Structure formats: C-alpha cells, structure tokens
Amino acid sequence: MSILETILVFVAIPLAVFVFFALVTLRSKFASRPRYRPGQAWDYPPVWWSANPEGVGRRHAGDAEHGDTAPSKVRGGASGNW
C-alpha cells in the first residue's frame, strides 16, 4: 500500500464517517428556531391544555351528589396547597 492509500483508509474515511454522523445529529439544532429560555419575553397567546377536553368545566360526580353549589375544598396538584 502506498502512503496515500494508507492515509485514505486510516484518516479520510473515518473522518468522513465522523463528519456525516455529526451533521445528521446536529441537523435539527441548526434548522430549528431558537428555544425559549426563562426570563425571555413570551410573545405567544396562552394555550389551555386538558387531557380530557370534553370534561372541561364539568363538576365531579361527588360534588353533585350532595347538592353543594359551593366550590370543592379539594386541594393539591402542582399549584395547590397541601
């Protein structure tokens, strides 16, 4: 083997494979829009998400059984009081 073939086999081909996988891996990072970081202004309208959109606004069956019209005293969750 000549020195040119040796360099091609042991340097150029592995380097080409490395560059290919680097570009495939980082492709989405370069193509996407900038991410939101805490403290930045939020210029988008609010989006309400519910796992059960049909049940939004309905009262629980336990609340209706007792005839209460007062709001439920159940607390908890991500922003509740324990």
Backbone as CSV, one residue per row, in Angstrom:
resi,resn,N_x,N_y,N_z,CA_x,CA_y,CA_z,C_x,C_y,C_z
1,MET,0.838,-1.182,0.000,0.000,0.000,0.000,0.882,1.244,0.000
2,SER,0.452,2.229,-0.734,1.190,3.486,-0.755,0.771,4.348,0.439
3,ILE,1.514,5.394,0.696,1.200,6.296,1.807,-0.143,6.988,1.581
4,LEU,-0.491,7.290,0.325,-1.768,7.916,0.001,-2.929,6.982,0.327
5,GLU,-2.814,5.718,-0.020,-3.870,4.747,0.295,-3.999,4.550,1.806
6,THR,-2.882,4.548,2.503,-2.900,4.375,3.946,-3.608,5.550,4.618
7,ILE,-3.291,6.766,4.207,-3.943,7.948,4.770,-5.432,7.934,4.442
8,LEU,-5.775,7.530,3.238,-7.178,7.470,2.843,-7.949,6.483,3.704
9,VAL,-7.386,5.323,3.936,-8.089,4.281,4.691,-8.159,4.614,6.181
10,PHE,-7.047,5.089,6.757,-6.998,5.262,8.203,-7.338,6.667,8.689
11,VAL,-7.404,7.664,7.810,-7.711,9.029,8.235,-8.948,9.577,7.537
12,ALA,-8.961,9.571,6.225,-10.033,10.231,5.478,-11.378,9.530,5.635
13,ILE,-11.399,8.221,5.538,-12.682,7.507,5.651,-13.259,7.635,7.058
14,PRO,-12.510,7.387,8.134,-13.095,7.606,9.472,-13.514,9.055,9.715
15,LEU,-12.747,10.008,9.205,-13.121,11.413,9.344,-14.420,11.710,8.607
16,ALA,-14.608,11.151,7.423,-15.840,11.347,6.664,-17.036,10.741,7.403
17,VAL,-16.850,9.575,8.002,-17.936,8.945,8.761,-18.273,9.806,9.981
18,PHE,-17.264,10.299,10.678,-17.486,11.160,11.845,-18.230,12.439,11.459
19,VAL,-17.825,13.078,10.392,-18.472,14.314,9.938,-19.917,14.043,9.520
20,PHE,-20.148,12.925,8.845,-21.511,12.566,8.436,-22.423,12.433,9.651
21,PHE,-22.006,11.666,10.661,-22.856,11.479,11.844,-22.994,12.770,12.648
22,ALA,-21.981,13.595,12.673,-22.085,14.884,13.361,-23.124,15.770,12.687
23,LEU,-23.111,15.809,11.363,-24.091,16.635,10.645,-25.511,16.102,10.804
24,VAL,-25.675,14.788,10.766,-27.007,14.199,10.939,-27.523,14.464,12.351
25,THR,-26.644,14.381,13.338,-27.052,14.596,14.723,-27.386,16.060,15.004
26,LEU,-26.614,16.982,14.484,-26.794,18.401,14.778,-27.716,19.106,13.794
27,ARG,-28.222,18.393,12.806,-29.079,18.988,11.771,-30.289,19.681,12.371
28,SER,-30.975,19.028,13.294,-32.194,19.619,13.864,-31.868,20.840,14.719
29,LYS,-30.703,20.860,15.336,-30.336,22.016,16.162,-30.131,23.254,15.305
30,PHE,-29.559,23.105,14.143,-29.304,24.243,13.272,-30.568,24.677,12.520
31,ALA,-31.493,23.749,12.278,-32.671,24.049,11.472,-33.833,24.591,12.304
32,SER,-33.839,24.360,13.605,-34.983,24.763,14.413,-34.869,26.223,14.836
33,ARG,-36.010,26.765,15.289,-35.997,28.142,15.770,-35.405,28.175,17.177
34,PRO,-35.023,29.341,17.628,-34.417,29.449,18.960,-35.392,29.008,20.054
35,ARG,-34.872,28.384,21.080,-35.694,27.902,22.177,-36.000,29.019,23.160
36,TYR,-37.105,28.855,23.872,-37.462,29.802,24.932,-36.576,29.519,26.145
37,ARG,-36.071,30.557,26.722,-35.280,30.464,27.947,-35.980,31.277,29.030
38,PRO,-35.963,30.807,30.262,-36.604,31.548,31.344,-36.085,32.977,31.417
39,GLY,-37.015,33.897,31.585,-36.668,35.304,31.659,-36.882,36.042,30.352
40,GLN,-37.018,35.312,29.250,-37.283,35.965,27.977,-38.761,36.338,27.894
41,ALA,-39.062,37.312,27.062,-40.460,37.707,26.852,-41.201,36.581,26.134
42,TRP,-42.465,36.382,26.514,-43.301,35.349,25.889,-44.288,36.059,24.980
43,ASP,-44.089,35.948,23.663,-44.888,36.683,22.686,-45.971,35.840,22.033
44,TYR,-46.388,34.779,22.669,-47.362,33.869,22.067,-48.641,33.877,22.889
45,PRO,-49.785,33.594,22.265,-51.040,33.554,23.031,-51.052,32.346,23.965
46,PRO,-51.781,32.429,25.088,-51.843,31.289,26.003,-52.609,30.130,25.375
47,VAL,-52.186,28.930,25.692,-52.829,27.723,25.182,-53.237,26.891,26.382
48,TRP,-54.516,26.607,26.495,-55.007,25.770,27.581,-55.014,24.339,27.103
49,TRP,-54.446,23.444,27.890,-54.379,22.039,27.533,-55.092,21.222,28.580
50,SER,-55.846,20.256,28.122,-56.524,19.350,29.036,-56.439,17.946,28.471
51,ALA,-56.221,16.978,29.353,-56.177,15.589,28.916,-57.572,15.107,28.516
52,ASN,-58.612,15.778,29.009,-59.982,15.401,28.703,-60.746,16.654,28.297
53,PRO,-60.633,17.092,27.025,-61.290,18.341,26.627,-62.804,18.302,26.752
54,GLU,-63.411,17.105,26.644,-64.871,17.029,26.761,-65.324,17.288,28.194
55,GLY,-64.447,17.022,29.174,-64.829,17.157,30.570,-64.474,18.494,31.186
56,VAL,-63.943,19.406,30.420,-63.558,20.706,30.964,-64.812,21.459,31.382
57,GLY,-64.818,21.940,32.595,-65.955,22.714,33.090,-67.018,21.874,33.771
58,ARG,-66.972,20.579,33.647,-67.959,19.728,34.334,-67.547,19.552,35.792
59,ARG,-68.549,19.393,36.628,-68.274,19.142,38.042,-68.088,17.656,38.257
60,HIS,-67.389,17.312,39.316,-67.202,15.910,39.656,-68.517,15.335,40.153
61,ALA,-68.694,14.024,39.973,-69.932,13.369,40.403,-70.119,13.508,41.913
62,GLY,-69.048,13.477,42.679,-69.142,13.614,44.133,-69.650,14.977,44.554
63,ASP,-69.368,16.007,43.800,-69.842,17.346,44.135,-71.340,17.477,43.911
64,ALA,-71.849,16.852,42.875,-73.266,16.989,42.529,-74.156,16.146,43.437
65,GLU,-73.623,15.079,44.024,-74.445,14.187,44.849,-74.969,14.887,46.098
66,HIS,-74.168,15.737,46.682,-74.539,16.360,47.941,-75.332,17.648,47.760
67,GLY,-75.511,18.073,46.533,-76.285,19.266,46.276,-75.538,20.550,46.593
68,ASP,-74.236,20.444,46.781,-73.444,21.633,47.091,-73.330,22.515,45.859
69,THR,-73.455,23.796,46.076,-73.176,24.731,44.993,-71.859,25.447,45.255
70,ALA,-71.288,25.215,46.438,-70.010,25.837,46.789,-68.879,25.118,46.057
71,PRO,-67.801,25.811,45.811,-66.675,25.158,45.155,-66.092,24.043,46.012
72,SER,-65.462,23.115,45.370,-64.884,21.978,46.068,-63.737,22.437,46.969
73,LYS,-63.551,21.768,48.090,-62.472,22.081,49.026,-61.239,21.217,48.758
74,VAL,-61.274,20.411,47.732,-60.139,19.539,47.411,-58.973,20.386,46.936
75,ARG,-57.812,20.123,47.503,-56.611,20.870,47.106,-55.509,19.889,46.783
76,GLY,-54.554,20.372,46.044,-53.415,19.534,45.685,-52.972,19.819,44.280
77,GLY,-52.093,19.013,43.768,-51.617,19.199,42.414,-50.382,20.077,42.381
78,ALA,-50.052,20.529,41.215,-48.816,21.275,41.018,-48.844,22.643,41.676
79,SER,-50.020,23.262,41.765,-50.073,24.600,42.337,-51.015,24.690,43.527
80,GLY,-51.376,23.561,44.090,-52.319,23.568,45.204,-51.649,23.774,46.534
81,ASN,-52.452,23.864,47.552,-51.958,23.990,48.923,-52.114,22.649,49.609
82,TRP,-51.090,22.260,50.332,-51.143,20.956,50.999,-51.334,21.172,52.475
